[in-house]
Amino acid sequence: MTENTIIMGVNAPKIHQRIIGQLMMRLGMLYYIDKTISFEPLPETMIDESQTSPTPDILLFDNERKLNQVIIEISGNTGARRDFEKIKQLMIEYNVPEGFVYNYDSKQWRKYSLENGEDQQNPSFSQSIGLDFNTLL
């Protein structure tokens, strides 16, 4: 997992950071102000705080149950496919129910669910929070 720790979180061009900022701002408002989502959005946060672990771009965390619920990675064309495989691996290893990759070059989402596998019908919709991430960009 050390390899993923190094690879995830290193890519930081302005567009990458801009998308993270937009998602964090909107998700933060929904969580902290509107209180319409129940999981706290956290940027670049370790999946497992008890040890060195990967840090997805955005993690939605259930503070009541102390569980990671959603991970989101932001990529361009060159990294999106690889990041999708990584989030699947991380979800399985750390038991995270939903994972997303947003490709800012193609403006497309990919979603993976532990329960249902890849969702090609609604790839930007999070069942965990009942929200279409695409509406936040």
Buried (B, 14 or more C-beta within 10 A) or exposed (E): BEEBBEBBBEBEEEEBBEBBEEBBEBBBBBBEEEEEBBBBBBBEBBBEEEEEBBBBBBBBBBEEEEBBBBBBBBBBEEBBEEBBEBBBBBBEBBEBBBBBBBBBEEEEBBBBBEEEEEBEEEBBBBBBBEBEBBEBB
